[in-house]
Amino acid sequence: MRRAKIIIGCNYGDEGKGLATAYCAGSSGGACLNVLINGGAQRGHTVETPNGKRHVFHHFGSATFHGAVSCADEDFILNPLLYCQERMELQQKYGLEPQLMISARCRVSTPYDMILGQIIEENRGSARHGSCGCGIQETRVRYQQTDWSLPWGEMVQLTDEAFAAYCRRIAEDALPQRLERLGMPLPDAWRPLLEDRGIVEHAWLDFQEMKQHTRTYEDWSTMAASYSLLLFEAGQGLALDENNLRDFPHLTPSSTTSLVSARRIAALPGVTETEVIYVTRSYFTRHGAGPFPTECPKETINPRMEDRTNVPNPHQHSLRYGLFDEQALSERVQADETASRQVLPKLRTALLVTHLNETGGQLTGDGDIRTLAATFDRVLCSAAPWQVAPWKETVAQIGA
């Protein structure tokens, strides 16, 4: 029987979805398809192994170390520049030739979407929305509001001249029109970069490399049906879902829920045994601007903690910390589970709590693993970046 795991972050991202995905791939046999179901290259899912491998996955799934084939679902936003950088890193550091299947419907970011997003966030000053600098939101807006919106399946048919013309229209028409609609000026400091013709030339080379080393598919069901394990790896977390209007505009421009994955599974022939694994740290984090009700100083949780993935950057600044909020997490998970059960009535659920080594095996704030455990089919825990085990085994190991 085909099996599927849907990996979902419970909160604001950075929960440990890379660890969860790698764990599922490592504990299962058979051909594995690792589906990137939303977002784009702004996702940063860290996988570490006991023998010293460590990589932050963006364009490839977190099951890559286990030989999985990655799949960019139609809602995933591609970025050839960042794809090429990551592919080279995996080749040079680990000798890997990572495989990526791409839906012909995928949207594609250009360097000008990245530039535009950074200009807009810079103009907002202290009212920043929380951009990652990868152009995700501006790519989405361009595909919704302009004629310069070719999907991947059409872009791969372009000649170099047609590709250059496409990019220049984005730079010379779409970008200034977007700034004008927002009532924002084009800063003088950015003008030389926009006039640099070398950007298009480099973009074409990146695009060609990505086209050469990936495969394009038209029909999801036909492509996915041959895999015995499907790992749907969502980006960001439920609190950042695009439909969480209460926290608008400090959200991610995609669906972070399990519903799209459930629909993909339901479209496949035969029966697929499916489990959603909801992932949370033993405390909460948030990277970027936006409301954070339980925010507290890092020292309140553990002053010795170090996050090697979420380092300060010009777009999101430093990682923020907060205490565990059991009621908020439970409400988000219940709403997500209820929606997906409409599509997959026999859906099972699991909770994975990570970073327990940093909090003495306990949840911070008002969190109680025993209370949460009663609402899931099983509970897993992690007390090391490469380790996942049943809850009771982990607590006994820590000595809590």
C-alpha positions as CSV (number, residue, x, y, z in Angstrom):
1,M,0.0,0.0,0.0
2,R,1.2,3.5,-0.8
3,R,1.9,5.7,2.3
4,A,2.0,9.4,2.7
5,K,3.3,11.7,5.4
6,I,2.4,15.4,5.5
7,I,4.8,17.5,7.5
8,I,3.2,20.7,8.9
9,G,4.7,23.4,11.1
10,C,2.3,24.3,13.9
11,N,3.4,27.9,14.5
12,Y,5.5,30.5,12.7
13,G,8.0,28.3,11.0
14,D,11.4,27.1,12.1
15,E,9.8,24.2,14.1
16,G,11.9,21.3,12.7
17,K,10.2,20.2,9.6
18,G,13.5,19.3,8.0
19,L,14.2,16.9,10.8
20,A,10.7,15.4,10.6
21,T,11.0,14.8,6.8
22,A,14.4,13.2,7.1
23,Y,13.2,11.0,9.9
24,C,10.3,9.7,7.8
25,A,12.5,9.0,4.8
26,G,15.1,7.3,7.0
27,S,12.7,5.0,8.7
28,S,10.9,3.8,5.6
29,G,12.0,1.8,2.6
30,G,11.0,2.0,-1.0
31,A,11.0,4.8,-3.6
32,C,10.3,8.2,-2.0
33,L,9.0,11.4,-3.5
34,N,9.6,14.5,-1.4
35,V,7.0,17.0,-2.4
36,L,7.6,20.7,-1.8
37,I,4.0,21.8,-1.5
38,N,4.1,25.5,-1.0
39,G,6.4,28.6,-0.7
40,G,9.7,28.7,-2.5
41,A,13.4,29.2,-1.9
42,Q,12.8,31.3,1.2
43,R,12.2,28.0,3.1
44,G,15.2,26.9,5.1
45,H,14.8,23.3,6.4
46,T,17.9,22.1,8.3
47,V,19.0,18.5,8.3
48,E,21.9,17.3,10.4
49,T,23.2,13.7,10.6
50,P,25.3,12.1,13.4
51,N,28.3,11.8,11.1
52,G,28.5,15.6,10.5
53,K,26.5,16.3,7.4
54,R,24.5,19.5,7.7
55,H,22.5,21.3,5.0
56,V,19.7,23.9,5.0
57,F,17.4,22.8,2.2
58,H,15.6,25.3,0.0
59,H,14.9,24.0,-3.5
60,F,15.3,20.3,-2.6
61,G,13.4,18.2,-0.1
62,S,14.8,17.4,3.3
63,A,14.8,13.7,2.4
64,T,17.6,14.3,-0.1
65,F,20.3,12.7,2.0
66,H,18.2,9.5,1.9
67,G,18.0,9.4,-1.9
68,A,14.5,10.9,-2.3
69,V,13.5,12.6,-5.5
70,S,12.3,16.1,-4.8
71,C,9.2,17.5,-6.4
72,A,8.3,21.1,-6.9
73,D,4.5,21.1,-6.7
74,E,2.5,23.6,-8.8
75,D,2.2,26.0,-5.9
76,F,6.0,26.1,-5.3
77,I,7.8,29.2,-6.6
78,L,11.1,28.4,-8.4
79,N,14.2,30.6,-8.3
80,P,16.9,29.4,-10.8
81,L,19.6,31.6,-9.2
82,L,19.1,30.1,-5.8
83,Y,18.5,26.6,-7.2
84,C,21.9,26.7,-8.9
85,Q,23.6,27.8,-5.7
86,E,22.1,25.0,-3.7
87,R,22.8,22.3,-6.3
88,M,26.4,23.4,-6.4
89,E,26.7,23.3,-2.7
90,L,25.3,19.8,-2.5
91,Q,27.6,18.6,-5.2
92,Q,30.8,20.1,-3.8
93,K,30.2,19.3,-0.1
94,Y,28.6,15.9,-0.3
95,G,29.1,14.6,-3.9
96,L,25.3,14.5,-4.5
97,E,23.4,14.8,-7.7
98,P,20.0,15.9,-6.3
99,Q,17.0,15.2,-8.4
100,L,14.1,17.6,-8.9
101,M,10.8,17.1,-10.7
102,I,9.0,20.4,-11.6
103,S,5.4,21.0,-12.3
104,A,4.8,22.7,-15.6
105,R,2.5,25.1,-13.7
106,C,5.2,26.4,-11.3
107,R,5.8,30.2,-11.2
108,V,9.4,31.4,-11.6
109,S,11.1,34.2,-9.8
110,T,13.6,36.4,-11.6
111,P,16.3,38.6,-10.1
112,Y,14.0,41.6,-10.6
113,D,11.4,40.1,-8.3
114,M,14.0,39.8,-5.6
115,I,15.2,43.3,-6.2
116,L,11.7,44.6,-6.2
117,G,10.8,42.9,-2.9
118,Q,13.9,44.3,-1.2
119,I,13.2,47.8,-2.5
120,I,9.6,47.6,-1.2
121,E,10.6,46.3,2.2
122,E,13.3,48.9,2.5
123,N,10.8,51.6,1.7
124,R,8.5,50.4,4.5
125,G,11.2,51.2,7.1
126,S,9.9,50.3,10.6
127,A,6.6,49.1,9.1
128,R,8.2,46.1,7.4
129,H,6.1,43.0,6.6
130,G,8.8,40.5,7.2
131,S,10.3,39.7,3.8
132,C,13.0,37.0,3.3
133,G,14.4,38.9,0.3
134,C,13.7,36.1,-2.1
135,G,11.0,37.8,-4.1
136,I,8.2,35.4,-3.2
137,Q,5.5,37.9,-2.7
138,E,6.5,40.0,-5.7
139,T,6.6,36.9,-8.0
140,R,3.1,36.0,-6.9
141,V,1.8,39.6,-7.5
142,R,3.4,39.7,-10.9
143,Y,1.7,36.4,-11.9
144,Q,-1.6,37.7,-10.7
145,Q,-1.6,41.2,-12.0
146,T,0.6,41.4,-15.2
147,D,1.0,39.8,-18.6
148,W,4.6,38.8,-17.8
149,S,3.7,35.6,-16.1
150,L,4.9,32.6,-17.9
151,P,4.7,29.3,-16.0
152,W,7.8,27.0,-16.0
153,G,6.4,24.7,-18.7
154,E,6.2,27.7,-21.2
155,M,9.5,29.3,-20.0
156,V,11.5,26.2,-20.9
157,Q,10.5,26.8,-24.5
158,L,12.0,30.3,-24.7
159,T,15.0,31.2,-26.8
160,D,17.8,33.3,-25.2
161,E,16.4,36.4,-27.0
162,A,12.8,35.8,-25.8
163,F,14.0,35.1,-22.3
164,A,16.0,38.4,-22.2
165,A,13.0,40.3,-23.6
166,Y,10.7,38.7,-20.9
167,C,13.1,39.8,-18.1
168,R,13.6,43.3,-19.4
169,R,9.8,43.8,-19.5
170,I,9.7,42.8,-15.9
171,A,12.5,45.2,-15.0
172,E,11.3,48.1,-17.2
173,D,7.5,47.8,-16.9
174,A,6.3,45.5,-14.1
175,L,8.7,46.8,-11.5
176,P,8.1,50.5,-11.9
177,Q,4.4,50.0,-12.2
178,R,4.3,48.0,-9.0
179,L,6.2,50.8,-7.2
180,E,3.9,53.4,-8.6
181,R,0.8,51.5,-7.4
182,L,2.3,51.4,-3.9
183,G,3.2,55.0,-4.0
184,M,6.9,54.2,-3.4
185,P,9.9,55.9,-5.1
186,L,12.7,54.0,-6.9
187,P,15.7,54.7,-4.7
188,D,18.7,56.1,-6.7
189,A,21.0,53.5,-5.1
190,W,19.1,50.7,-6.9
191,R,19.1,52.3,-10.4
192,P,22.6,51.0,-11.5
193,L,21.6,47.5,-10.6
194,L,18.4,47.6,-12.6
195,E,20.4,49.0,-15.6
196,D,23.0,46.3,-15.4
197,R,22.5,44.1,-18.5
198,G,24.7,41.4,-17.0
199,I,21.8,40.4,-14.6
200,V,19.8,39.1,-17.6
201,E,22.8,37.2,-18.9
202,H,23.5,35.5,-15.6
203,A,19.8,34.8,-15.2
204,W,19.7,33.0,-18.5
205,L,22.7,30.8,-17.5
206,D,21.0,29.9,-14.3
207,F,17.8,29.1,-16.0
208,Q,19.5,26.9,-18.6
209,E,21.3,25.0,-15.9
210,M,18.1,24.4,-14.0
211,K,16.3,23.3,-17.1
212,Q,19.2,20.9,-17.9
213,H,19.3,19.1,-14.5
214,T,15.5,18.9,-13.8
215,R,12.5,17.1,-15.3
216,T,9.2,18.6,-16.0
217,Y,5.8,16.9,-15.5
218,E,2.4,17.8,-16.7
219,D,0.1,15.5,-14.7
220,W,0.5,15.0,-10.9
221,S,-1.3,11.6,-10.7
222,T,0.7,10.0,-13.5
223,M,4.0,11.2,-12.1
224,A,3.4,10.4,-8.4
225,A,1.6,7.1,-8.7
226,S,4.8,4.9,-8.9
227,Y,6.2,6.1,-5.6
228,S,5.5,4.0,-2.5
229,L,6.2,6.8,0.0
230,L,5.1,10.4,-0.5
231,L,6.5,13.0,1.8
232,F,4.7,16.3,1.6
233,E,7.0,19.0,3.2
234,A,5.2,22.2,3.8
235,G,7.1,25.5,4.3
236,Q,6.6,28.0,7.1
237,G,3.8,27.2,9.7
238,L,0.1,27.3,10.3
239,A,0.2,30.7,12.1
240,L,1.7,32.3,8.9
241,D,-1.0,30.9,6.5
242,E,-2.1,33.4,3.8
243,N,-5.7,33.1,5.1
244,N,-4.9,34.0,8.7
245,L,-6.4,37.5,8.2
246,R,-6.1,38.3,11.8
247,D,-2.3,38.7,11.5
248,F,-2.3,40.3,8.0
249,P,0.0,41.5,6.4
250,H,2.7,39.6,8.4
251,L,2.0,36.3,6.7
252,T,3.6,34.1,4.0
253,P,2.0,34.3,0.5
254,S,0.9,30.6,0.3
255,S,-1.2,28.0,2.1
256,T,0.8,26.4,4.9
257,T,-2.0,23.9,5.7
258,S,-2.3,20.2,5.0
259,L,-5.3,20.6,2.8
260,V,-3.5,21.0,-0.5
261,S,-1.5,17.9,0.2
262,A,-4.6,15.9,1.2
263,R,-6.2,16.9,-2.2
264,R,-3.1,15.7,-4.0
265,I,-3.3,12.4,-2.2
266,A,-7.0,12.0,-2.9
267,A,-6.3,12.5,-6.6
268,L,-4.2,9.4,-6.8
269,P,-5.6,6.0,-7.8
270,G,-6.0,3.3,-5.0
271,V,-5.6,3.8,-1.3
272,T,-2.9,5.9,0.4
273,E,-2.4,5.4,4.1
274,T,-1.9,9.0,5.3
275,E,-0.6,10.7,8.4
276,V,-0.1,14.4,9.2
277,I,2.9,15.1,11.4
278,Y,2.5,18.4,13.2
279,V,5.9,19.8,14.3
280,T,6.6,22.3,17.1
281,R,9.6,23.3,19.2
282,S,9.2,23.1,23.0
283,Y,9.0,26.8,22.8
284,F,7.9,29.2,20.0
285,T,10.0,31.2,17.6
286,R,9.2,33.8,15.0
287,H,11.6,35.2,12.3
288,G,10.6,38.6,11.0
289,A,8.0,41.2,11.8
290,G,4.5,40.5,13.1
291,P,2.5,39.8,16.3
292,F,3.9,37.3,18.7
293,P,1.7,37.1,21.9
294,T,4.1,35.0,24.0
295,E,7.3,36.7,23.0
296,C,10.0,36.8,25.7
297,P,13.8,37.3,25.9
298,K,15.8,34.3,24.7
299,E,17.3,34.1,28.3
300,T,13.9,33.3,29.7
301,I,14.0,30.0,27.8
302,N,17.7,29.2,27.7
303,P,20.5,31.7,27.4
304,R,22.9,29.1,26.0
305,M,20.8,28.2,22.9
306,E,22.3,28.8,19.5
307,D,20.4,28.6,16.2
308,R,22.9,28.1,13.4
309,T,20.2,28.3,10.7
310,N,18.3,31.5,11.7
311,V,21.1,33.9,11.9
312,P,20.4,37.7,11.8
313,N,19.9,39.1,8.3
314,P,19.0,42.5,6.8
315,H,15.5,41.4,5.9
316,Q,14.3,39.6,8.9
317,H,16.8,40.7,11.5
318,S,17.2,38.3,14.5
319,L,15.1,35.3,15.5
320,R,12.5,36.0,18.1
321,Y,11.6,33.7,21.0
322,G,8.3,33.0,22.9
323,L,6.8,30.7,25.4
324,F,4.7,27.7,24.4
325,D,1.0,28.5,23.9
326,E,-0.9,25.2,24.1
327,Q,-4.3,26.7,23.4
328,A,-3.2,28.6,20.2
329,L,-1.3,25.5,18.9
330,S,-4.3,23.2,19.6
331,E,-6.7,25.6,17.8
332,R,-4.5,25.8,14.7
333,V,-4.0,22.0,14.6
334,Q,-7.7,21.2,15.1
335,A,-8.8,23.6,12.4
336,D,-6.2,22.1,10.0
337,E,-7.1,18.5,10.8
338,T,-10.8,19.1,10.5
339,A,-10.4,20.6,7.0
340,S,-8.2,17.8,5.7
341,R,-10.5,15.0,7.1
342,Q,-13.1,16.3,4.8
343,V,-10.9,15.0,2.0
344,L,-9.2,12.1,3.7
345,P,-11.6,10.8,6.4
346,K,-9.1,8.1,7.6
347,L,-6.3,10.6,8.2
348,R,-4.1,9.9,11.2
349,T,-2.2,12.5,13.1
350,A,1.1,12.7,15.1
351,L,2.8,15.4,17.0
352,L,6.6,15.9,16.9
353,V,8.1,18.1,19.6
354,T,11.7,19.3,18.9
355,H,14.4,21.0,20.8
356,L,13.5,19.3,24.1
357,N,17.2,19.2,25.0
358,E,17.1,23.0,25.4
359,T,14.2,23.0,27.8
360,G,14.9,20.0,30.1
361,G,12.5,17.7,28.3
362,Q,9.5,19.9,29.1
363,L,7.4,22.4,27.2
364,T,7.7,26.0,28.2
365,G,4.9,28.4,29.1
366,D,1.6,26.6,29.7
367,G,2.4,23.6,27.5
368,D,2.0,20.0,28.8
369,I,3.0,17.1,26.5
370,R,0.7,14.8,28.5
371,T,-2.4,16.9,27.7
372,L,-1.4,17.3,24.0
373,A,-0.7,13.6,23.6
374,A,-4.4,12.7,24.2
375,T,-5.3,14.6,21.0
376,F,-3.0,12.8,18.6
377,D,-2.6,9.2,17.5
378,R,1.0,9.3,18.5
379,V,3.6,11.7,19.9
380,L,7.3,11.9,18.9
381,C,10.0,13.9,20.4
382,S,13.5,15.1,19.6
383,A,16.4,16.0,21.9
384,A,19.1,16.2,19.2
385,P,19.2,17.6,15.7
386,W,19.3,14.2,14.1
387,Q,17.2,12.2,16.5
388,V,13.4,11.4,16.7
389,A,11.9,8.9,19.1
390,P,8.6,8.1,20.9
391,W,7.8,10.7,23.6
392,K,8.4,8.5,26.6
393,E,11.8,7.2,25.3
394,T,13.0,10.8,24.8
395,V,11.9,12.0,28.2
396,A,13.6,9.1,29.8
397,Q,16.8,9.8,27.9
398,I,16.9,13.5,29.0
399,G,16.1,12.5,32.5
400,A,13.1,14.9,32.8
